[in-house]
Amino acid sequence: MIVIGLKLLPIVLMFVLGFVGRQRGYLETRHARLFLKLVANLGLPCLIIAAFSRIEFRPVYISLPLYAAATVVLMWPAALLIGKFLHMAPRTLGSFIVGAMILNLSFIYPYMIAVWGSEGFIYVALFDFGHSVVILTLVSAIACRYGHDQARWVYMLKRIITFPPFIALFYVILSRQLGLVLPIMILDGIYWLGYLVMLLVVVAMGIYLDLHRLWSRQVLAILLLKPGLGLLIGLGLTTVFRLDGMIKTTVILGCMAPVGFNTLIYAQRERLDTEFAAHIASLTVLLGLFYVPLLIFILY
């Protein structure tokens, strides 16, 4: 227990650094956007190249993207019903549904890497693959619907193809097929570079944190929905398909991930309630700082 706590301590400190830096005026939301962009363009690709270049394929890996896709889809009707019950305005309802469906797996990555190393990253990255496919298609279309815009399918396909983590994965597949895998020493350096950059995600979350709208009904609803329904979905999947070990840990943690910061991107792009999207994203991350380490202690 103490060892796990020491591994997770840097993550908590990085979050506090981001929050305090914002309060003191040293850090702003533009820094958070820069950090997240750096993670997407450098951190994740580095980790994918370093981890997947050495991975030995296992049949169990095939199912992880499917479990993630099922989680995202199951969140949709639940969020729609709750939003209708609370009489949310269309644009707020759109942000509520999109926020419920998008999983902040970037928040889970540092925990998985800190405790389980490259193996933990591989599992959550495969889970994230299925999640990303649904987000870039179904969730994007839903955001367009509530923003009174048209779904741009060609643009979304371009986003998938040009997304740096997907390019990194394609590179790994090609390099392994051609027998051009990088030496272990270089892969180790790339892995640690990716891990250090990934910690910027936690700093960005601290910057975005806003406590002013904590007690609104809509925010409290998402604070209960994400971990509550996420836990039920995770336990349901692990029970029905008899999952155990690392795959069970990944599915449960992944299903209970906070609201993804991509919610802000969709809210801004499709003219949804951007302010509400920022609040639910930052506040669910704050809640996640308490329940995610607790889950890891239980599942470890």
N, C-alpha and C positions, 0 to 999 in steps of 0.2 A: 504493500500500500504506500509506504513512504517513498519507495523508488518511483512509482508511477506519479505521485504528487510532485516530486522533484522534476520529473520530465515535463509535466504540464505547467509548472510554475512560470517558465519563460513566456508561455502563451498568454497567461493572465497579465503578466507585467507589460507585455506589448500592447494589450488592450487598454490597460490603464494609461500607458504612455500616450496613446492616441487620444483618449478622452481628456486627459489633463492638458495635453498640448493644444487641443481645440479650445478648452476653457480659458487658457492663458493667452490665447491669440497667436501661438507659435505655429499651429497647424490649421488648415482650412479645408473645406470640402474639395477644393481643387487639388489639394495634395492627395486626398483619399482617391479621387478619380485617377490620378497619376499612378498611385500605388497599385490599384486594381488593374490598370492597363499594363503595368510592368509585370504583374503576376501572370496575366493571360498571355502576354507576348514572350515572356522569358521564363518565369518560374515553372509554370506547368509544362511547357515544352521540354525544358531541361529534365524535369523529373520523369516525364514519359520516356524520353530517349534513354536515360540512365537505367530506369527500372525495367522497361519492356524489352530492352536489348538483351537482358539476361534472363528473362522469364522463360520457364519451361511450361508449355501449354498443358492445361488440365481441363477435362470436360466440364468441371464445375464452373469455369469462367464464363461459359456460354450463357448461363442463366442469370448472371448478375445484371446485365442491361435490361432484361425482361422484368425483373423484380422492380427496378427503378421506374420503368415505364408504367407498370401497373400502379405503383404508388402515386405518381403524378395524376394519372387518369382518375383514380378513386377519390382524390382530393376535390376534384371538380364539382360533382353534384352536391357534396357536403357544403362546400363554400357557397355555392349558388343558393341553396336552401337557407342557410344562416343569413346571408346577405339580404335575401328577400324578406325574411322574418324581421330583420332590423330596419327595413324600409330605407336602405341606402340609396343615395342618388346614383344614377347610371355610371358616372365616371368613377365614383368611389367604389361602387360594386365591382367595376372592372379591375381596379387596383387590388381589391380584396380577393377576388378569385385568382388573379394572376399571382399574387403574393402567396396564397395558400398552395398553389400548384408548384411554384418554383422552389426547389430545395437549395439551401445555401451550403452546398457540399464543399465550397472553399473554406468554410468554417470548420468542417470535419477533417479536411486534409492534414492540418498541422497536428491535431490530436492523434490521428492514425499513424502518422510518420514518427511522432515523438515516442509512442509506445511500441509500435510494431515494425518500424523502419520501412524499408522498401517493399516488403510484403504487404504491409498495411496500405501503402500508397497504391499498389497494383490493384487490390480489391476495390478500393473506393473509386479509383480511376475507371475501372470497368463498369461499376455502378453508375458513375457519372456519365459514361458514354450513352447509356440508354436514356438517362434523364435529359441529356442535352438534345438528343434527337427529338423527343416529344416537345421540349421547350421551344426549339427552333421551328416547329411546325404547328402543332395544335395550340399551344399556349400563345404563340405569336398571332395566330388567327383569332383567338378569343380576345386578345388585347385590341386588335384592329376592330373587332365587332363592337366593343363597348366604347371605343374612341371614335366611332362613326367614320371609320376609314376602311379602305379595301385591303385585304390580305395580299401582300406582294410576294407571290410564291417564287418567282425568279430571283428576287432579291434575297429571300430567305435561303434558297439553295446556294446562292453565292456566298452568304454568310457562313454556311456550313463548310463549304469547300475551302474558304480562305481563313478559317479559324485556326490560329497557330497550333493549338494542341492537336487538332485533327491532322494538320500538316506533319507534325512531329510523329504521330502514330503511323502515318503513311510512310514516312522516311524509315521508321524502324522496320516495318514489314518489308519494304524494298531492300534495305541493307542486309537483313537476315536472309532473304532469298538469294541475294548476290554474294553472300559470305563476306560482307564488308563491315562487320560489327567492329566498333571502336575498341581499343585496348581497355582492360579493366581499370588501369590507373586513371585514364581520361574519363571513363564513365563514373568513377568515384568522385572526381572533381566536379563533373557536371551535376551529379546528384546533390552534393552539398551546396553548390551554387543555387540550384533550384529550391532546396529546402529553406535557405536563408531568405530568398526572395519571397517565398510563400508566407513567411511570417509577416510580411507587409499587409497581408489580408487582414490580420488581427488588428494592426494599427489603424487601418482604414475603417474598420468596424467601430473602433473607439471614437474616431473622429465623427462618424455619422450619428452616434448615439444622441438622442434627444428625449428628455424625460417629461417635456411639458404636456404632451397629450396622453400620458399613461392611463388616465382614468376614463377615457371615453369608451362607450359601449363597443364601438367597432374595433378599437385596439384590443380591449380585453377579450373580445371574441376570437381574434386571431391568435392571441397569446395562449388561449385554451385549446384552440383547434389544432395548431401545428404540432405541439408535443403530444396532445391527447389522442387525436385521431391517428397521428403518425405512429404512436406506440401500438395502437390497436391493429393497424395495417401491418406493421412489422411483426408483431406476435402472430397475427393470422398467417402471414406468409411463411414464417419459420415453423409454425405448427403444421399447416397443411402439407408443406413440402419437406417436412422433417429436416430442417437445416440445422447444422451445428458448426462449432469451430469458428474460424474467421469469417466464413460467409454469413453465419448467423449474426455475428457482431456487426458486420458491414451493413446488412439489411436493416437491423434495428436502429443503428446510429444514423444511417442514411434517411430512413423514413421519418425520423424525428428531427431532422436538420431544420434550423430556423428559416425564416423567409429569405430568399435569395436576393442579392443586391441587383440582379438583372431586372427585378421588378421595377426599380427606378428607371432603368433604361427603356423598358417598354412603356412605362407611364409617361415619360417625357416624349417619346417618339410618337405615341398614339393619342396624346392629349388626355390622359386619364388624370386622376387625382395624385399628382406627383408628391405633394406634401404628405399625404396620408401614406403613400408607398414608402417614403423615407422613414416615417415614424415606425411603421410595423416592421420594417427591415432591421432597424437599429435596436428596437426594444425586444424583438424575439431573439436577437443575438445576445443581448444582456441576460435574458432568461436562460439561454443556452449555456452561458458561462457557468451556471449552477448545475443544470441537469446532465449535460454531456459528460463532465468529469465523473459525476456520480454513476452514470451508466457504465463508463469505462471501468470503474472500480468493481462494479457488479459483474460485468461480462468478462473481465480479464482472467 
